[in-house]
Amino acid sequence: MPHFITYFLLFSTLAISCSCINHKNFTQSDPDWSPAGATKYGEPNGVGITGGACGYASSVVQPPFSSLVSAGGPSLFKSGKGCGACYEVKCTENAACSGNPVTIVITDSCPGGCESQPVHFDMSDTAFVAMAIPGNANQLRTAGVLNVQYRRVECNYPGVALSFGVRPGSSPYYFETLIEYVNGDGTLSTVELKQASASPDSWLSMQQFWGAVWKLQDTSGLTAPFSLRLTDESGNTLVADNVIPADWQPGHTYQSAVTSFV
């Protein structure tokens, strides 16, 4: 066989091999990431739904969430205990995917159609197309169910206060609060309340009502201001001393200067 033909075949074989290796490296699973499914819902460049099963209401549109949110299937929503968790999600298998991760927050539940996969993100359109190569948003929108990779990350809201929204219906006999912008885990395992005049160990356990809303069923005999002690999923705690003032009102939001768990 002439030498130039041998060289041509050798070069062609190497070129094909290199192409396959590069493609494999681009799509193979990173050990730090896990597989999941992803879909989108809602209007183009929208938030999916204002509100949702976590109770954040219009906050999902505003900074720091800024519409980069997702409903979670049962394994992510966790009956509301997954509200506020932050994840990085990326896609590589569709030609429109950039491969760059987008950070999203779980703000809603996706029960319908999301149970078929162990992990499923039903993302806002804003979050979904953020995974696309610039200029390819419409192509990604029509992709249907995407195979994506995800990983849990810490929530980080610099310059944003931890917030306690006192829910309508709260009274001197019943207290209900929506807790937003939790740094670190983003999720809470327990919430406790103590009146300012009580002894240091007189914390009363609150009950997760729904989503990120917690309640104390009977507050008769308690006098504000109230302190709230939060314990996150990792067991770290944060105490917001006297965060609910003596003159608190339903429908008002009160903020804590303390935002870091220890």
Number of C-alpha atoms within 10 A of each C-alpha: 5 6 8 9 10 11 11 11 12 11 12 12 12 12 12 10 12 12 11 12 11 10 11 11 10 13 12 10 14 12 6 9 15 14 18 19 20 25 22 26 18 15 12 16 15 18 26 26 21 17 16 19 21 25 21 24 13 13 17 25 19 11 11 15 20 16 26 26 31 35 30 27 27 21 14 21 26 13 16 25 20 27 29 30 24 25 20 17 26 27 26 21 15 15 14 21 22 18 20 14 19 19 21 27 25 30 33 30 25 20 15 9 10 21 14 11 14 13 18 29 30 27 28 26 24 23 25 29 25 23 24 26 16 11 9 16 20 12 15 21 18 10 13 10 15 21 16 25 21 22 16 16 15 14 20 17 16 10 8 17 17 19 20 22 20 24 19 13 11 19 16 12 13 13 21 23 25 21 26 23 22 24 22 21 21 22 26 24 14 18 23 19 24 23 23 19 12 12 9 9 7 13 16 15 16 20 15 21 15 16 24 22 23 22 23 20 14 13 17 11 8 15 15 17 17 20 18 22 18 21 18 20 17 12 13 15 16 16 20 20 19 17 21 25 15 13 7 17 16 15 13 13 17 18 17 17 12 13 22 14 17 10
